[in-house]
Amino acid sequence: MEKDKIYQLRTEATKIKPILNIGKNGITDSVMEEIKKQLKANRLIKVKMLKTSAEGEDIKASAEKLAEATKTTLIDIRGSTVVLYR
């Protein structure tokens, strides 16, 4: 994806609130289904991850796995908030 598009999506993402919180159970099948449903409806979403949801990994590694599993583009990681785009 080109840099201009990513920059535009990051700017757009600042205006939206996290749509989903991933807790200590981590990335479960039900979380995956909800993310896919929200992506279909909104195309750009924010997901907030608890530090304990990373299962021993850092947030970046978990976010990359999440993006790969949902076939999305990882746009941004700010603290524990991840922005995904399809």
C-alpha positions as CSV (number, residue, x, y, z in Angstrom):
1,M,0.0,0.0,0.0
2,E,1.3,3.4,-0.9
3,K,2.5,5.8,1.9
4,D,0.0,8.6,1.0
5,K,-2.9,6.1,1.5
6,I,-1.5,4.9,4.8
7,Y,-1.0,8.5,6.0
8,Q,-4.6,9.3,5.1
9,L,-5.9,6.2,6.9
10,R,-3.9,7.1,10.0
11,T,-5.4,10.5,10.0
12,E,-8.9,9.1,9.6
13,A,-8.2,6.6,12.4
14,T,-7.6,9.4,14.9
15,K,-11.3,10.3,14.6
16,I,-12.7,6.9,15.5
17,K,-13.0,5.0,18.8
18,P,-11.8,1.5,19.4
19,I,-14.5,-0.9,18.3
20,L,-13.3,-3.9,20.2
21,N,-11.3,-4.7,23.3
22,I,-9.2,-7.8,23.4
23,G,-8.8,-9.0,27.0
24,K,-6.8,-11.6,28.9
25,N,-8.3,-14.5,26.9
26,G,-6.5,-13.1,23.9
27,I,-7.5,-13.6,20.2
28,T,-10.3,-16.1,20.2
29,D,-12.5,-17.4,17.4
30,S,-15.3,-15.2,18.6
31,V,-13.0,-12.1,18.6
32,M,-11.9,-13.0,15.0
33,E,-15.5,-13.3,13.8
34,E,-16.4,-9.9,15.4
35,I,-13.4,-8.2,13.8
36,K,-14.3,-9.6,10.4
37,K,-17.9,-8.5,10.8
38,Q,-16.8,-4.9,11.8
39,L,-14.3,-4.8,9.0
40,K,-17.0,-5.7,6.5
41,A,-19.2,-2.9,7.8
42,N,-16.5,-0.2,8.4
43,R,-13.3,-1.1,6.5
44,L,-11.2,0.8,9.0
45,I,-11.3,-0.2,12.7
46,K,-9.4,0.3,15.9
47,V,-8.9,-2.6,18.3
48,K,-7.6,-2.1,21.9
49,M,-5.5,-4.9,23.3
50,L,-4.7,-5.4,27.0
51,K,-1.0,-5.9,27.6
52,T,-1.9,-9.3,29.1
53,S,-3.7,-10.3,25.9
54,A,-0.3,-10.5,24.1
55,E,0.4,-14.0,25.5
56,G,4.1,-13.3,26.1
57,E,4.5,-11.5,22.9
58,D,4.8,-7.8,22.4
59,I,1.8,-5.9,21.0
60,K,3.4,-5.5,17.6
61,A,3.8,-9.3,17.1
62,S,0.2,-9.9,18.2
63,A,-1.1,-7.1,15.9
64,E,0.8,-8.6,12.9
65,K,-0.7,-12.0,13.6
66,L,-4.2,-10.4,13.9
67,A,-3.7,-8.6,10.6
68,E,-2.5,-11.8,8.9
69,A,-5.4,-13.9,10.3
70,T,-8.0,-11.4,9.2
71,K,-6.4,-10.6,5.8
72,T,-6.1,-6.9,6.6
73,T,-3.4,-4.3,6.5
74,L,-1.9,-3.1,9.7
75,I,-2.1,0.7,9.5
76,D,-0.9,1.8,12.9
77,I,0.0,0.8,16.5
78,R,-0.3,3.4,19.2
79,G,0.4,2.1,22.6
80,S,-2.0,-0.9,22.9
81,T,-4.3,0.3,20.2
82,V,-4.1,-1.3,16.7
83,V,-5.6,0.1,13.5
84,L,-6.7,-2.4,10.8
85,Y,-7.9,-1.7,7.3
86,R,-9.4,-4.0,4.6
